[in-house]
Amino acid sequence: METKNNTNNTTNDTTKTNTKGHWGRRGLWALLIVPVLLAAGICGARAYADEAFGFVHGGMGGNPEQHKAFMERRLDKMLDNVKATDSQRTAVKAIFARMFTEMRPIHDQHKTLHDQIASAFAADTVDRAAVENLRKQVPSLVDQASQVFTKALLDASQILTPEQRQTLVKQMQEHHGRPHHFM
């Protein structure tokens, strides 16, 4: 009997812990932030890939200025959807303007790295070690961009109300046709 009670208590304790962990403050932040980060990361990666290979899709354009204009239109639409006040619009737009300024050197480094990889690949003899050393630099750039974007996102989260952030997440989930799964 003691074994059954211990097993049941362990199961109940685990269920309680999982419930608290899932719906606790961290779970709520993940629910609010992860879809936005994923969408931004996909848009950013798509823009960089489009520029790198000479493609232009969906009105984003192939250079940073065109991408910025595209993202500003998306930001305006998002602010419309959450019924942001004029003061919220001004503050959020300032945050994202700062983000674009901070992203520019990262973009430039990415372009330089891309050009170096392309040159190494186009050489008569491809130096695998050199290409590998260049490839190893990519995660660092991704991490830098992620840090800049996350800072902007967290700053913007202080401007928007919880209801506005929840509306944004709901709309993003509907846009993608399914809820996102979190860690």
C-alpha positions in Angstrom: 0.0 0.0 0.0 2.8 2.4 0.8 4.2 1.9 -2.7 0.8 2.8 -4.3 0.5 5.9 -2.1 4.0 7.0 -2.9 3.4 6.4 -6.6 0.1 8.3 -6.5 1.7 11.1 -4.6 4.6 11.3 -7.0 2.2 11.4 -10.0 0.0 14.1 -8.3 3.1 16.1 -7.4 4.4 15.8 -10.9 1.1 16.8 -12.4 1.0 19.8 -10.1 4.5 20.8 -10.9 3.9 20.5 -14.7 0.7 22.5 -14.4 2.5 25.3 -12.4 5.4 25.3 -14.8 3.3 25.3 -17.9 1.0 28.2 -16.8 3.4 30.0 -14.6 5.1 33.3 -15.4 7.7 31.7 -17.6 5.1 29.7 -19.5 3.2 32.9 -20.1 6.3 34.7 -21.4 7.0 31.8 -23.7 3.5 31.9 -25.0 3.8 35.6 -25.7 7.4 35.8 -27.0 8.2 32.7 -28.9 5.7 33.1 -31.8 6.9 36.7 -32.3 10.6 35.6 -32.2 9.9 32.8 -34.6 8.1 35.0 -37.1 10.7 37.7 -36.9 13.5 35.1 -37.3 11.8 33.5 -40.3 11.2 37.0 -41.9 14.8 38.0 -41.2 16.3 34.7 -42.5 14.1 34.9 -45.6 15.2 38.5 -46.3 18.8 37.6 -45.9 18.4 34.5 -48.1 16.5 36.5 -50.7 19.3 39.1 -50.8 22.0 36.5 -50.9 20.6 34.7 -53.9 19.2 37.7 -55.7 15.5 36.9 -55.2 12.9 39.3 -54.1 9.6 37.9 -52.6 6.5 39.3 -51.1 7.5 43.0 -51.3 10.3 42.6 -48.8 12.9 43.7 -51.2 16.5 42.6 -51.4 18.3 45.3 -49.4 18.1 46.4 -45.8 16.2 49.6 -46.6 13.5 47.7 -48.5 13.3 45.1 -45.8 13.0 47.8 -43.2 10.1 49.4 -45.1 8.4 46.0 -45.4 8.8 45.4 -41.6 7.5 48.9 -40.8 4.4 48.1 -42.8 4.0 44.9 -40.9 4.6 46.8 -37.6 1.9 49.3 -38.5 -0.6 46.5 -39.3 0.2 44.8 -36.0 -0.3 48.1 -34.1 -3.6 48.6 -35.9 -4.7 45.1 -35.0 -4.0 45.6 -31.3 -5.6 49.1 -31.4 -2.4 50.7 -30.1 -2.7 54.3 -28.9 -0.7 57.1 -30.6 1.7 57.2 -27.7 2.2 53.3 -27.9 2.7 53.6 -31.7 5.4 56.3 -31.2 7.2 54.3 -28.5 7.1 50.9 -30.3 8.2 52.5 -33.6 11.1 54.1 -31.8 12.1 50.8 -30.3 12.1 49.1 -33.7 13.9 52.0 -35.4 16.7 51.5 -32.9 16.6 47.8 -33.5 17.1 48.3 -37.3 20.1 50.6 -36.6 21.6 48.0 -34.3 21.0 45.2 -36.8 22.8 47.1 -39.7 26.3 46.1 -38.6 25.2 42.5 -38.1 23.7 42.5 -41.6 26.9 43.9 -43.0 29.0 41.2 -41.3 26.6 38.6 -42.6 27.1 39.9 -46.2 30.9 39.9 -45.8 30.8 36.4 -44.5 28.5 35.3 -47.3 30.8 36.8 -49.9 33.8 35.1 -48.3 32.1 31.7 -48.4 31.0 32.3 -52.0 34.6 33.2 -53.0 36.0 30.1 -51.2 33.4 27.9 -52.9 34.2 29.4 -56.4 38.0 28.9 -56.0 39.7 26.3 -58.3 40.3 24.2 -55.2 37.8 24.5 -52.3 39.5 24.7 -49.0 37.2 22.8 -46.7 38.9 24.0 -43.5 38.5 27.6 -44.6 34.9 27.2 -45.5 34.3 25.4 -42.2 36.0 28.2 -40.3 33.7 30.7 -42.0 30.6 28.6 -41.4 31.4 28.5 -37.7 31.0 32.3 -37.6 27.3 32.1 -38.6 25.9 31.1 -35.2 27.6 34.1 -33.6 25.8 36.5 -36.0 22.5 34.7 -35.5 23.0 35.0 -31.7 23.8 38.7 -32.0 20.7 39.4 -34.1 18.6 37.4 -31.7 19.9 39.4 -28.8 19.1 42.7 -30.5 15.7 41.5 -31.6 14.8 40.1 -28.1 15.8 43.3 -26.4 13.5 45.3 -28.8 10.7 42.8 -28.2 11.1 43.0 -24.4 11.1 46.8 -24.6 8.0 46.7 -26.7 6.3 44.3 -24.2 6.6 47.1 -21.6 4.6 49.4 -23.9 1.8 47.1 -24.9 -0.8 45.9 -22.4 -1.1 42.2 -21.6 -4.4 42.1 -23.6 -2.7 43.6 -26.6 0.2 41.1 -26.5 -2.3 38.3 -26.1 -4.3 39.6 -29.1 -1.1 39.7 -31.1 -0.2 36.1 -30.2 -3.7 34.9 -31.1 -3.6 36.6 -34.5 -0.2 35.1 -35.2 -1.5 31.6 -34.3 -4.5 32.1 -36.5 -2.4 33.4 -39.4 -0.3 30.3 -39.3 -3.4 28.1 -39.0 -2.2 26.2 -35.9 -1.0 27.0 -32.4 2.8 26.9 -32.0 4.3 24.3 -29.7 6.7 25.5 -27.1 9.5 23.8 -25.3 
